[in-house]
Structure formats: structure tokens, C-alpha cells
Amino acid sequence: MVAAGMPFPNFSLQNQDGVIVTLKSFTGKWLVVYVYPKDDTPGCTIQGKSFTATRADFQAAGIDVVGVSQDDVVSHKNFCNKFAFSIDLLADTRAELLKAAGVEQSEYKGTMYWNRTSFVIDPAELFERFTPT
């Protein structure tokens, strides 16, 4: 797991609309990256609804929120449409970010799922990494 104070891994992933989102996209803002196991499951639905319901509060505080799972863009789009999510869900279909961030997996009924995990990324880190000197 990425330890506190360590740089968060760079990423370039598609959101539910097929738009490429990168870590650099959030320069100058706090960023919450929440990892969830699977689209359209009970706990993940509650989590997505909660972040959608509080999105304005996060934005007012200068914080962006994105969800990440290994589901694909089509699955994310269907999930967002079904529950009217207003947050971006990023498709890490090859689990590159999930692995780089050190997210662990757990087995449930014979299938491995990524553990529910959240990261808070300081804007100072992004400023230092992505602002030319």
C-alpha cells in the first residue's frame, strides 16, 4: 500500500464516458481516490451514492473524488446511469494503478476482489510533480 507521504502512482485511465483522466488532471486540488470491488454491488452502490450526494461539499472544499475499479468503461457507464452518479469512475481493467498503489485483494466465494481502500492526495504533491520549475 502506498504509505502516507509517498507519491501516489501516476495514472492515465478512462472514465465512464471514455475520457482519459490522469493524475496530472488534478494539479492544485486535493484528490480522493476510492477503490471499490465491483460495479453494481450493494456496498459499492452505497459508497457511490454517498460520494455523489456529498460531491458539492467536496468541491466547495477544493476536493475532487474519483472511484476506481477493474470494471470496464461500459460497466462504469451503466453503473453511473443506473444510480445517477455525478462522480467519475475510472476503469483500471489491467489493474495497473491498483497494483502500483499496493491495493490488496480478498477472496469472496471463490473470486478475488480488490479491497475497498481510499487515498487522499495532497495538492502540494501534485504541484511539485507537475509544475515546471
Disulfide bonds with the S-S distance in Angstrom:
none
